[in-house]
Amino acid sequence: MNTAAAGGAGVARTAVNHCPYCGEDQLRPSDAEYPGAWYCRSCLRLFSVTHHGVRRSDPTRTPQEPR
């Protein structure tokens, strides 16, 4: 992960390729007021993307009972 884009604030972020609202690619890291957020120059929205981890199993499936 890249912390340099956060201006040395120690916020780990991966480059976002497209705005989740308008789909444009005119994105810039936000200023120090919102560390870890991205600013879309096309639709003027400020957003952040959070990764919660990797799940090993599907929570909607029920385990099969023995036959």
C-alpha positions as CSV (number, residue, x, y, z in Angstrom):
1,M,0.0,0.0,0.0
2,N,1.1,3.5,-0.7
3,T,1.4,6.0,2.1
4,A,3.2,8.7,0.1
5,A,-0.1,9.8,-1.5
6,A,-1.4,10.7,1.9
7,G,1.3,13.3,2.3
8,G,3.2,11.4,4.8
9,A,0.3,11.2,7.2
10,G,0.7,7.4,7.6
11,V,-2.6,6.6,6.0
12,A,-2.3,3.5,3.9
13,R,-4.2,3.6,0.6
14,T,-4.3,1.9,-2.7
15,A,-4.8,4.0,-5.9
16,V,-8.5,4.1,-6.8
17,N,-9.0,4.0,-10.6
18,H,-12.5,5.3,-11.0
19,C,-15.1,7.3,-9.0
20,P,-17.8,5.0,-7.6
21,Y,-20.4,7.7,-8.3
22,C,-19.8,9.0,-11.8
23,G,-17.2,6.5,-13.1
24,E,-14.7,9.2,-14.2
25,D,-11.0,8.9,-13.6
26,Q,-10.3,12.5,-12.5
27,L,-9.3,11.5,-8.9
28,R,-6.9,13.1,-6.5
29,P,-6.0,12.2,-2.9
30,S,-7.8,14.5,-0.5
31,D,-6.1,17.1,1.6
32,A,-5.0,16.7,5.3
33,E,-8.6,17.5,6.4
34,Y,-9.8,14.1,5.2
35,P,-6.8,11.7,5.3
36,G,-7.4,8.5,3.3
37,A,-10.2,10.0,1.2
38,W,-10.3,10.7,-2.6
39,Y,-11.7,13.7,-4.4
40,C,-13.3,13.4,-7.8
41,R,-12.8,16.5,-9.9
42,S,-15.6,15.5,-12.3
43,C,-18.6,15.2,-9.8
44,L,-16.9,17.1,-6.9
45,R,-17.5,14.2,-4.5
46,L,-15.2,13.2,-1.6
47,F,-15.2,9.5,-0.8
48,S,-13.1,6.8,0.9
49,V,-12.8,3.1,0.2
50,T,-12.4,0.6,3.0
51,H,-11.2,-2.9,2.8
52,H,-12.6,-5.1,5.6
53,G,-10.6,-8.2,4.9
54,V,-10.9,-11.6,3.2
55,R,-13.6,-14.0,4.2
56,R,-12.8,-17.7,3.9
57,S,-16.4,-18.9,3.6
58,D,-19.7,-17.6,2.3
59,P,-21.8,-16.5,5.3
60,T,-25.1,-17.1,3.3
61,R,-24.4,-20.8,2.9
62,T,-25.4,-23.2,5.6
63,P,-23.0,-26.1,6.3
64,Q,-24.1,-29.4,4.9
65,E,-25.4,-31.8,7.5
66,P,-24.0,-35.4,7.6
67,R,-26.2,-37.9,5.8
